[in-house]
C-alpha cells in the first residue's frame, strides 16, 4: 500500500511517526509468538503513536486556525477510552517499565456458517473479547492435547464430522483486558490517522490509500476502516489455527495462521481455453450492476463445465460492480467451507469490496433424515442432483442466484433445468461470513 504524495504536507513529522507506528504494528504481528520481540515492537509502537500528537502540536504553524481545530480533536481523544489507554501506556513504558501483558489461547468449537461468522465478527475492528463463547487454555498447549478437551464425544456423527476447532492466540494488557493488543494499537493508529488526514483536508488535499495492481495504481476504499490501513482491518485469521475433528478425538490441521492464501487466476487464459464468445466481454461491461453480471457469468461457466466436465469453485470480488479480485477455492470437506468463508471475508475486508460472485458446482437434494432421525446432507443423499450455480451478493444484503441442473451421459454434459431467484434470503454459504462483516460497515460506509 502507498499513500498519495508529492505535495506540501502540513504535518510532515507527525506523518512520519504514523509510518513508524505502522511499521512497529507489523513488527508486533510478525512476532506474535515471540514474547521478547513482541514486547519490543509493542513498546516502540506505543511511543511512536503517542509522538504523533506531539509532532502535530510542534508543527502547528503549518495548520490553519490550529488552536480551535485541534481543541476539538483533543476533546475527542479524551473521550476515547483506548486513546486514554495509549497515553497512560506510554507513560508506563517511559517512566515505570514494560506494560503488564499476558498471552492466552482460546478454543472455540464451531458447527456451521453461523458459528464461523460469530468468530469472525469477534475479530472485527473495535470488537470486545467475548469470553463466554471461548474456552481459555495455555498458549503452550500442544495440538495433540486438544482432543482431551473436545465436547463432541457421544454426539451424532453428522454434528462432529462438520465441527471445526479454532485455536486463537491473543495478547492483552492488564490495563485493557477487554481488547486484543493489535486491535487496540490499530484503533489508536486509525484515530490519529484521521487527525492527520483532517489537517491535510484543511489544505484542500484528501489523503487516500492506493495499491499497485499490475502496472496500475488503484485507490482502495477505506471509509469502513475508521482511519486504519487495510492491512490493519482484522488480524483474527493471522492469529488463528483451525482443526478438523476425528471420530475418536484426534484433530488434523486445516488452516494455520499466516500459512494459507488464495491463489489467483487469469481471466484472459480462461477465455482462450474455453473459446468464450467474442462479444462476451462487451456484454459483461454492459452489465451495470453486480446482479446483471450473474447470467453473463453463467454463460461462461457452462462453457467451462461442458469442456472439462467439472467446474472449480471461483470467487470474484467486486467494487462498484467492477471485478477487482479473482481466485479459485479448493474445498474438500464441509469443515473446509467454514474456514474458507472466513478467509474470503478477510479478503473482502482488506480490499474494500462491496460485492462478490461465487461460481461452482453444487448438489441439490430433497430434505431427508436417516434411520435415527438426523438430517442427511445433500452429499450423502442418493437422490441428489448435479447443478452449476452462480451466486451474487452485495453489502446491502441482496442476492441473486442462477442454478442450472445438469446430467452427465456418455461423456457429455446436458443442462436440463434452470432457476433464477433474487432476494435478501438468497445467499451462498461461502459468503455468509462476509455478509456479517459487511453489516459492520454501516449503511453508508462505501457509497
Helices and strands as residue ranges (DSSP letters): E 2-3, H 12-30, H 35-58, G 60-62, H 66-79, H 81-91, I 92-96, E 101-111, H 113-122, G 131-133, E 135-137, H 143-146, G 147-149, H 157-160, E 163-173, H 181-201, E 209-213, E 216-219, G 223-225, G 230-232, G 236-238, E 240-245, E 251-255, H 267-273, H 280-286, G 291-293, H 294-308, E 313-319, E 322-329, H 334-351, E 355-364, G 378-380, E 385-394, E 399-409, E 412-423, G 429-431, H 432-439
